[in-house]
Amino acid sequence: MMASTIMLLLVVAVVKCMSLTVNAIHFQNFDSNHDAPFRALEALINTLQKEVVDIRKEVHTRMDTMKYELTCEIRNMKEALSKEREEMSVKVDQVGVEMADFKKKLKRGLRRVGMQSDDIKGELRSQKAELFAVRNSVYDAREEVVDKTNMLLQKVNSTNSSVVVHLTDLRAKLYKINHNLAFISDEHTRMMQVVTRRFRPTNKSYTVPEDYDDGGRILPGCTYTPLDTHELGLDTINNKTFFNDSLGGIPRGGPVGSGGGRIGPLDGWGDGDGSGPPANAQFPTMPEDCNNDKQRYLEYPPFPVDCKAVFDQGFMEDGVYRIKPPDLATRDVYCDQHTAGGGWTVAVLRRKLVRHISFNRSWHEYEVGFGDPRREYWIGLKALHSLTKGRPHQLRADMEDWEGNNAWASYNFFSVAGPEDKYRLRISGYSGTAGDSMRHSHLQMFSTVDHDNDQEDFFFLSHIHTGGSCARGRGGGGWWWGRCACTQPTGQYRRGRYQGPERGVTWWHWKDSNYSLKTLVLKFRPLE
């Protein structure tokens, strides 16, 4: 409808333009000499004007009709909109009422949830307090059990030691008594021989009374059985008596005799004058259980192999513990029982102290180990080989600089070969934050100042040749040298960054080779 209206308006505008044009032409040519054509044109124009007037009237009529229709439609739409608005207002009121009810319900629900949440928080708080109390009681009980266990172990060890000492002393006294009895028996035999020679029997005959009984002369509970000296583990050499070392491994006092044994309790017997007992002396019978007695009931519990075994036994505090590596003697080591699950045996310990030890040591010292686990120490190559052979191990390095920053490096495979391979290192599987400074030590043999096994040609200060020894060029510390750099846990302890030769306690990928760390700890444990 709007489109038709616009078309009518356009037609009216065109007609008006044409009328104005015709009028202009009429007035311009009114004085022309050619009257007839212009009259015809004027008549045509008048006709057109009439038609235009008619069209205008028709347009006005249609416009009025359209206006009326539009007014009616607008009125109807207004009425419909007012009705819809009223209906919408009613609906809005209903929705408002429903929202108010929902809001009230929501508030009541939130209030109930808040109350329940407070109850739950209170219950959780009480349960948490109970859990803390239980945990504290468990910790206290564990500490009490550990303390009591340590006290019992100390008492058992002290009692065991005293029993061993007393048993050894009693056995020495028993053997001394046996020797004395043998000497008395020999003296008795010699005296009887002297008496027999002095009072030889005559032709007179003596009759022994039938009621004579010499059984009462034997002490009650004693037996006299001839026994060879070797059955007692005694050897007679040059009329001197020595204990045989095969008797149960019991330590005996006294200096070492010329026959290889240790002089027994009867020291001073026989100085070559024949005063000692003869070789065929007879001794009382020794108790049957003495020959096979190996102190089984006096043996200590087996020592743990490493700090992981210490951790598995329930000792979860950091500190110094005694372990026994396979095929080696017992030794004290420092155990880290809290880092990454615990069970770490510390191999190298470097940290700030008032007085430091020197790591410029010989090959033998690096083999057996040196230092104090409570301060600074090196566990030893033999121990590293004994503990890492036959079982996969992992290595971890924890370090700290002088600004208080920390970093770590871990290796999933760590193994040290035996002395026949110069304790060659095998290490791989790096992870951590300090950087892989051990990769150049992989498959390297251990080197010290007196055993150069590295494959490098190190020049100290670029003009003084050190004979190709990284240990000499880096200050004397032993290590698995690869490229004479990257890391040196056995270097000279210095404070932070320094100038000059690279000789500090370094980890190159974290703080380069001219920064000596405050703390550097290398530790290892078996893989699970």
C-alpha positions as CSV (number, residue, x, y, z in Angstrom):
1,M,0.0,0.0,0.0
2,M,2.8,2.4,0.8
3,A,4.4,1.6,-2.6
4,S,1.2,2.6,-4.5
5,T,1.0,5.8,-2.6
6,I,4.5,6.7,-3.5
7,M,3.7,5.9,-7.2
8,L,0.8,8.3,-7.1
9,L,2.9,11.1,-5.6
10,L,5.5,10.6,-8.4
11,V,2.8,10.9,-11.1
12,V,1.4,14.1,-9.5
13,A,4.9,15.5,-9.5
14,V,5.5,14.6,-13.2
15,V,2.2,16.2,-14.2
16,K,3.0,19.4,-12.3
17,C,6.4,19.6,-14.1
18,M,4.7,19.1,-17.5
19,S,2.1,21.8,-16.7
20,L,4.8,24.3,-15.8
21,T,6.7,23.4,-18.9
22,V,3.7,24.0,-21.1
23,N,2.9,27.3,-19.5
24,A,6.4,28.4,-20.1
25,I,6.2,27.5,-23.7
26,H,2.8,29.2,-24.0
27,F,4.0,32.5,-22.6
28,Q,7.2,32.5,-24.6
29,N,5.4,32.0,-27.9
30,F,2.3,34.0,-27.3
31,D,3.3,36.8,-29.7
32,S,4.3,34.4,-32.5
33,N,2.8,34.9,-35.9
34,H,1.9,31.3,-36.2
35,D,-1.4,31.3,-34.3
36,A,-3.1,28.2,-35.5
37,P,-0.6,25.6,-34.3
38,F,-0.3,27.2,-31.0
39,R,-4.0,27.3,-30.6
40,A,-4.2,23.6,-31.2
41,L,-1.3,23.1,-28.7
42,E,-3.1,25.4,-26.3
43,A,-6.2,23.3,-26.6
44,L,-4.2,20.2,-26.1
45,I,-2.6,21.7,-23.0
46,N,-5.9,22.8,-21.6
47,T,-7.2,19.2,-22.2
48,L,-4.1,17.9,-20.4
49,Q,-4.6,20.4,-17.6
50,K,-8.2,19.2,-17.1
51,E,-7.0,15.6,-17.1
52,V,-4.3,16.6,-14.6
53,V,-6.9,18.3,-12.5
54,D,-9.1,15.2,-12.7
55,I,-6.1,13.0,-11.8
56,R,-5.2,15.3,-9.0
57,K,-8.8,15.1,-7.6
58,E,-8.7,11.3,-8.0
59,V,-5.3,11.3,-6.2
60,H,-6.6,13.5,-3.4
61,T,-9.6,11.2,-3.2
62,R,-7.5,8.1,-3.0
63,M,-5.1,9.8,-0.6
64,D,-8.0,10.6,1.7
65,T,-9.3,7.1,1.4
66,M,-5.8,5.7,2.1
67,K,-5.4,8.1,5.1
68,Y,-8.7,7.0,6.5
69,E,-7.8,3.3,6.0
70,L,-4.4,3.9,7.6
71,T,-6.0,5.8,10.5
72,C,-8.4,2.9,11.0
73,E,-5.6,0.4,10.8
74,I,-3.4,2.4,13.2
75,R,-6.4,2.7,15.6
76,N,-7.0,-1.0,15.4
77,M,-3.3,-1.7,16.0
78,K,-3.2,0.7,18.9
79,E,-6.1,-1.0,20.5
80,A,-4.6,-4.4,19.9
81,L,-1.3,-3.2,21.3
82,S,-3.0,-1.7,24.3
83,K,-4.8,-5.1,24.9
84,E,-1.5,-6.9,24.5
85,R,0.2,-4.5,26.9
86,E,-2.5,-5.0,29.4
87,E,-2.2,-8.7,29.0
88,M,1.6,-8.4,29.2
89,S,1.3,-6.3,32.4
90,V,-0.9,-9.0,33.9
91,K,1.6,-11.6,32.9
92,V,4.5,-9.5,34.2
93,D,2.7,-9.1,37.5
94,Q,2.2,-12.9,37.6
95,V,5.9,-13.4,36.8
96,G,6.9,-10.8,39.4
97,V,4.8,-12.7,42.0
98,E,6.3,-16.0,40.9
99,M,9.8,-14.5,41.0
100,A,9.1,-13.1,44.5
101,D,8.0,-16.6,45.6
102,F,11.1,-18.1,44.0
103,K,13.3,-15.6,45.6
104,K,11.8,-16.3,49.0
105,K,12.2,-20.1,48.4
106,L,15.8,-19.5,47.2
107,K,16.6,-17.5,50.3
108,R,15.2,-20.2,52.5
109,G,17.1,-22.8,50.6
110,L,20.3,-20.8,50.8
111,R,19.8,-20.3,54.5
112,R,19.3,-24.0,55.0
113,V,22.4,-24.7,52.8
114,G,24.4,-22.2,54.9
115,M,23.3,-23.8,58.1
116,Q,24.2,-27.2,56.7
117,S,27.5,-25.8,55.4
118,D,28.3,-24.5,58.9
119,D,27.4,-27.8,60.4
120,I,29.6,-29.6,57.8
121,K,32.4,-27.1,58.4
122,G,32.2,-27.7,62.2
123,E,32.1,-31.4,61.7
124,L,35.1,-31.2,59.3
125,R,36.9,-29.0,61.8
126,S,36.3,-31.4,64.6
127,Q,37.4,-34.4,62.4
128,K,40.5,-32.5,61.3
129,A,41.3,-31.8,64.9
130,E,40.8,-35.4,65.7
131,L,43.0,-36.4,62.8
132,F,45.7,-34.0,64.0
133,A,45.5,-35.4,67.4
134,V,45.7,-39.0,66.1
135,R,48.6,-38.0,63.9
136,N,50.4,-36.3,66.8
137,S,49.7,-39.3,69.0
138,V,51.0,-41.6,66.2
139,Y,54.1,-39.5,65.8
140,D,54.6,-39.4,69.6
141,A,54.1,-43.1,69.8
142,R,56.5,-43.7,66.9
143,E,59.1,-41.5,68.4
144,E,58.6,-43.2,71.8
145,V,58.9,-46.6,70.1
146,V,62.0,-45.5,68.2
147,D,63.6,-44.1,71.4
148,K,62.7,-47.2,73.3
149,T,64.0,-49.4,70.4
150,N,67.2,-47.4,70.3
151,M,67.6,-47.7,74.1
152,L,66.9,-51.4,73.9
153,L,69.4,-51.8,71.1
154,Q,72.0,-49.9,73.1
155,K,71.3,-52.0,76.1
156,V,71.3,-55.2,74.0
157,N,74.6,-54.2,72.4
158,S,76.2,-53.2,75.7
159,T,74.9,-56.4,77.3
160,N,76.1,-58.4,74.3
161,S,79.5,-56.8,74.5
162,S,79.8,-57.4,78.2
163,V,78.6,-61.0,77.8
164,V,81.2,-61.6,75.1
165,V,83.9,-60.1,77.3
166,H,82.8,-62.2,80.3
167,L,82.5,-65.3,78.2
168,T,86.0,-64.8,76.7
169,D,87.4,-64.2,80.2
170,L,85.6,-67.3,81.5
171,R,86.9,-69.4,78.7
172,A,90.4,-68.1,79.3
173,K,90.1,-69.0,83.0
174,L,88.7,-72.4,82.1
175,Y,91.7,-73.1,79.8
176,K,94.0,-71.9,82.5
177,I,92.4,-74.2,85.0
178,N,92.8,-77.1,82.5
179,H,96.4,-76.2,82.1
180,N,96.9,-76.0,85.8
181,L,95.2,-79.4,86.2
182,A,97.5,-80.8,83.5
183,F,100.5,-79.4,85.3
184,I,99.4,-80.8,88.6
185,S,98.7,-84.2,87.0
186,D,102.2,-84.1,85.5
187,E,103.8,-83.1,88.8
188,H,101.8,-85.8,90.5
189,T,103.1,-88.4,88.0
190,R,106.7,-87.2,88.4
191,M,106.4,-87.3,92.2
192,M,105.0,-90.8,92.1
193,Q,107.9,-91.8,89.8
194,V,110.3,-90.3,92.3
195,V,108.6,-92.0,95.2
196,T,108.6,-95.3,93.3
197,R,112.3,-95.0,92.5
198,R,113.1,-94.1,96.1
199,F,111.0,-96.7,97.7
200,R,111.5,-99.7,95.5
201,P,109.5,-102.7,96.5
202,T,111.2,-105.3,98.6
203,N,110.7,-109.0,98.9
204,K,108.1,-108.4,101.5
205,S,104.6,-108.7,100.3
206,Y,101.8,-106.5,101.4
207,T,98.2,-107.4,101.3
208,V,95.6,-104.9,100.5
209,P,92.6,-105.1,102.7
210,E,89.5,-106.3,101.0
211,D,87.4,-103.4,102.3
212,Y,89.8,-100.8,100.9
213,D,88.1,-98.4,98.4
214,D,89.9,-95.5,96.7
215,G,86.8,-94.3,94.8
216,G,86.2,-91.7,97.5
217,R,89.5,-90.0,96.4
218,I,87.9,-88.8,93.1
219,L,86.1,-85.6,93.5
220,P,82.3,-85.9,93.0
221,G,81.1,-84.9,89.5
222,C,84.5,-85.0,87.9
223,T,85.8,-87.5,85.3
224,Y,89.3,-88.1,84.3
225,T,89.6,-89.2,80.7
226,P,92.9,-89.1,78.9
227,L,92.8,-86.7,76.0
228,D,95.3,-85.7,73.4
229,T,96.5,-82.1,73.5
230,H,95.4,-81.5,69.9
231,E,91.8,-82.2,70.8
232,L,91.8,-79.1,73.0
233,G,93.3,-77.0,70.2
234,L,96.6,-76.7,72.0
235,D,100.0,-77.0,70.3
236,T,103.2,-77.6,72.1
237,I,106.2,-76.1,70.5
238,N,109.6,-75.9,72.2
239,N,107.9,-76.8,75.5
240,K,105.7,-73.7,75.2
241,T,101.9,-73.8,75.1
242,F,99.9,-71.8,72.5
243,F,96.2,-71.5,71.8
244,N,95.1,-72.8,68.5
245,D,93.4,-70.1,66.4
246,S,90.7,-72.5,65.3
247,L,88.8,-72.3,68.5
248,G,85.7,-70.4,67.6
249,G,87.4,-67.2,66.5
250,I,87.4,-65.9,70.1
251,P,89.8,-63.0,70.5
252,R,92.5,-63.7,73.0
253,G,95.0,-61.4,74.7
254,G,98.7,-61.7,74.7
255,P,101.4,-61.2,72.0
256,V,101.8,-63.4,69.0
257,G,104.0,-66.5,69.7
258,S,106.7,-67.8,67.4
259,G,104.4,-70.6,66.3
260,G,101.8,-68.3,64.8
261,G,99.3,-68.6,67.6
262,R,98.7,-66.2,70.5
263,I,100.2,-67.0,73.9
264,G,97.5,-68.2,76.3
265,P,96.6,-67.3,79.9
266,L,99.6,-69.3,81.2
267,D,102.2,-66.8,80.0
268,G,105.6,-67.5,81.5
269,W,105.3,-71.2,81.3
270,G,108.5,-72.7,80.2
271,D,111.5,-70.6,79.3
272,G,113.4,-73.4,77.8
273,D,114.3,-74.9,81.1
274,G,111.8,-77.8,80.8
275,S,109.6,-76.6,83.5
276,G,106.5,-76.7,81.3
277,P,104.3,-79.7,80.8
278,P,105.6,-82.4,78.5
279,A,104.2,-83.0,75.1
280,N,102.3,-86.1,76.3
281,A,100.6,-84.3,79.2
282,Q,97.0,-85.5,79.8
283,F,94.1,-83.1,80.4
284,P,90.6,-83.5,81.7
285,T,87.8,-83.9,79.2
286,M,86.6,-80.6,77.7
287,P,82.8,-80.0,77.6
288,E,81.3,-81.3,74.3
289,D,79.7,-78.0,73.3
290,C,83.0,-76.0,73.4
291,N,84.4,-77.3,70.1
292,N,81.5,-76.2,67.9
293,D,80.6,-73.0,69.8
294,K,80.8,-70.1,67.3
295,Q,79.0,-67.5,69.4
296,R,75.9,-67.9,67.4
297,Y,73.7,-66.8,70.3
298,L,75.9,-63.7,70.7
299,E,75.9,-62.4,67.1
300,Y,74.7,-58.9,66.5
301,P,71.7,-58.3,64.2
302,P,72.8,-57.9,60.6
303,F,73.7,-54.3,59.6
304,P,71.6,-52.6,56.9
305,V,73.2,-52.6,53.5
306,D,72.5,-49.0,52.7
307,C,70.3,-46.1,53.7
308,K,67.3,-47.5,51.9
309,A,67.5,-50.6,54.2
310,V,67.8,-48.2,57.1
311,F,64.7,-46.4,55.9
312,D,62.8,-49.7,55.5
313,Q,63.6,-50.6,59.1
314,G,61.7,-47.5,60.3
315,F,64.5,-45.0,60.8
316,M,63.1,-42.0,58.9
317,E,65.3,-39.2,60.4
318,D,68.2,-37.6,58.5
319,G,71.6,-38.4,60.1
320,V,74.6,-40.7,60.4
321,Y,73.9,-44.4,60.4
322,R,76.2,-47.4,60.2
323,I,75.8,-49.7,57.2
324,K,77.6,-52.7,55.9
325,P,78.1,-52.8,52.1
326,P,78.4,-56.3,50.6
327,D,81.9,-57.7,51.0
328,L,83.1,-54.6,52.9
329,A,83.5,-53.7,56.5
330,T,80.9,-51.5,58.3
331,R,81.1,-47.8,57.9
332,D,79.2,-44.7,58.9
333,V,77.4,-42.8,56.2
334,Y,75.0,-39.9,56.1
335,C,71.4,-40.8,55.2
336,D,68.9,-38.4,53.6
337,Q,65.5,-39.8,54.6
338,H,63.2,-36.9,53.5
339,T,64.1,-35.8,50.0
340,A,61.9,-37.3,47.3
341,G,60.8,-40.3,49.4
342,G,64.0,-40.8,51.4
343,G,66.4,-43.8,51.4
344,W,69.3,-41.8,49.9
345,T,72.9,-42.8,50.7
346,V,75.1,-39.7,50.5
347,A,78.2,-40.3,48.4
348,V,79.7,-36.8,48.4
349,L,78.9,-34.1,51.0
350,R,80.1,-30.5,50.6
351,R,78.7,-27.7,52.7
352,K,79.6,-24.5,54.5
353,L,81.7,-25.2,57.6
354,V,84.2,-23.3,59.8
355,R,87.0,-25.6,58.7
356,H,86.9,-27.8,55.6
357,I,88.8,-30.9,54.7
358,S,91.0,-31.2,51.6
359,F,89.8,-33.4,48.7
360,N,93.3,-33.4,47.2
361,R,93.7,-37.1,48.1
362,S,95.5,-40.1,46.7
363,W,94.0,-43.0,44.8
364,H,93.9,-45.2,47.9
365,E,92.1,-42.6,49.9
366,Y,89.5,-42.2,47.2
367,E,89.1,-46.0,47.1
368,V,88.4,-46.5,50.9
369,G,86.8,-43.1,51.5
370,F,87.7,-40.2,53.8
371,G,86.2,-37.4,55.9
372,D,83.4,-37.3,58.5
373,P,79.8,-38.0,57.5
374,R,78.7,-35.4,60.1
375,R,80.6,-32.7,58.3
376,E,82.2,-33.4,54.8
377,Y,83.2,-36.7,53.4
378,W,83.6,-39.0,50.4
379,I,82.1,-42.5,50.8
380,G,84.7,-44.3,48.8
381,L,84.9,-46.0,45.4
382,K,84.9,-49.5,46.8
383,A,81.7,-48.7,48.6
384,L,80.1,-47.2,45.5
385,H,81.0,-50.3,43.5
386,S,79.8,-52.6,46.2
387,L,76.5,-50.9,46.6
388,T,75.6,-50.2,42.9
389,K,76.6,-53.6,41.4
390,G,73.9,-56.1,40.5
391,R,71.1,-53.7,41.1
392,P,69.9,-50.6,39.3
393,H,70.4,-47.3,41.2
394,Q,69.5,-43.7,40.7
395,L,71.7,-40.6,41.5
396,R,70.5,-37.2,42.7
397,A,72.4,-34.0,43.2
398,D,71.0,-31.2,45.4
399,M,72.8,-27.9,45.4
400,E,72.5,-24.3,46.7
401,D,74.2,-21.1,45.7
402,W,75.2,-18.2,48.0
403,E,72.1,-16.3,47.2
404,G,69.8,-18.9,48.6
405,N,68.7,-20.4,45.3
406,N,68.3,-24.2,45.0
407,A,68.4,-26.6,42.1
408,W,68.6,-30.4,41.6
409,A,69.5,-33.0,39.0
410,S,68.4,-36.6,39.0
411,Y,69.7,-39.6,36.9
412,N,67.6,-42.8,36.5
413,F,70.7,-45.0,36.0
414,F,73.9,-44.9,38.1
415,S,76.6,-47.6,38.4
416,V,80.3,-47.7,39.3
417,A,82.5,-50.5,37.9
418,G,85.1,-52.3,39.9
419,P,88.9,-51.6,40.3
420,E,89.7,-53.8,37.3
421,D,87.9,-51.1,35.1
422,K,89.2,-48.1,37.1
423,Y,85.8,-47.6,38.7
424,R,84.3,-46.6,35.4
425,L,81.1,-44.5,35.7
426,R,77.8,-45.2,33.9
427,I,75.1,-42.6,34.2
428,S,72.1,-41.6,32.2
429,G,68.4,-40.5,32.3
430,Y,68.7,-36.9,33.4
431,S,65.8,-34.8,34.8
432,G,65.8,-31.7,37.0
433,T,66.4,-28.0,37.2
434,A,70.2,-27.7,37.4
435,G,71.2,-29.0,34.0
436,D,72.9,-32.1,32.8
437,S,76.5,-31.6,34.0
438,M,77.3,-35.3,34.4
439,R,76.8,-36.3,30.8
440,H,80.5,-35.8,30.0
441,S,81.4,-38.2,32.9
442,H,79.5,-41.1,31.4
443,L,81.8,-44.1,30.6
444,Q,84.8,-42.2,32.1
445,M,87.3,-43.9,34.5
446,F,88.1,-42.4,37.8
447,S,91.2,-40.2,38.1
448,T,93.2,-38.7,40.9
449,V,96.5,-36.8,41.1
450,D,98.5,-40.0,41.4
451,H,96.4,-42.1,38.9
452,D,95.6,-40.2,35.7
453,N,93.0,-42.2,33.8
454,D,91.3,-39.4,31.9
455,Q,91.5,-38.9,28.1
456,E,92.0,-35.2,28.2
457,D,95.1,-32.9,27.5
458,F,94.5,-30.2,30.1
459,F,96.5,-26.9,29.9
460,F,96.4,-25.0,33.1
461,L,96.2,-21.2,32.6
462,S,96.7,-21.9,28.9
463,H,100.5,-22.0,29.1
464,I,101.5,-24.3,32.0
465,H,101.1,-27.9,31.0
466,T,99.9,-30.3,33.6
467,G,100.8,-33.5,31.9
468,G,97.3,-34.2,30.7
469,S,95.9,-34.6,34.2
470,C,92.5,-33.0,34.8
471,A,92.9,-33.8,38.5
472,R,96.1,-31.7,38.7
473,G,94.7,-29.0,36.6
474,R,91.5,-28.7,38.6
475,G,93.1,-28.5,42.0
476,G,93.8,-32.1,43.0
477,G,90.3,-33.5,43.5
478,G,89.5,-36.9,42.1
479,W,86.6,-37.3,39.6
480,W,85.3,-39.0,36.5
481,W,86.8,-36.4,34.2
482,G,85.3,-35.7,30.8
483,R,86.6,-32.5,29.1
484,C,88.0,-31.5,32.5
485,A,84.9,-29.5,33.2
486,C,81.1,-29.4,33.7
487,T,81.1,-30.4,37.3
488,Q,83.5,-30.9,40.2
489,P,82.0,-31.9,43.6
490,T,85.5,-32.6,44.9
491,G,86.9,-29.2,44.1
492,Q,88.3,-26.6,46.5
493,Y,85.6,-25.0,48.7
494,R,85.3,-21.3,47.8
495,R,82.7,-18.5,48.3
496,G,80.6,-17.8,45.2
497,R,82.1,-16.3,42.0
498,Y,85.9,-16.2,41.8
499,Q,88.6,-15.3,39.4
500,G,91.4,-17.6,38.2
501,P,91.6,-21.3,37.5
502,E,88.4,-23.4,37.6
503,R,89.0,-25.2,40.9
504,G,85.8,-24.6,42.9
505,V,82.9,-26.8,43.8
506,T,81.0,-26.4,40.6
507,W,78.0,-27.4,38.5
508,W,78.6,-25.8,35.1
509,H,75.1,-26.0,33.6
510,W,73.7,-24.1,36.5
511,K,76.4,-21.6,37.7
512,D,79.3,-22.1,35.2
513,S,82.8,-23.2,36.2
514,N,83.9,-20.0,38.0
515,Y,81.1,-20.1,40.6
516,S,81.7,-22.2,43.7
517,L,78.5,-23.5,45.3
518,K,77.6,-23.2,48.9
519,T,76.2,-26.7,49.2
520,L,76.5,-29.7,46.9
521,V,75.3,-33.2,47.9
522,L,75.4,-36.3,45.7
523,K,73.4,-39.2,46.9
524,F,72.1,-42.5,45.4
525,R,69.5,-45.2,46.2
526,P,68.3,-48.4,44.6
527,L,65.4,-48.1,42.1
528,E,62.1,-49.6,43.3
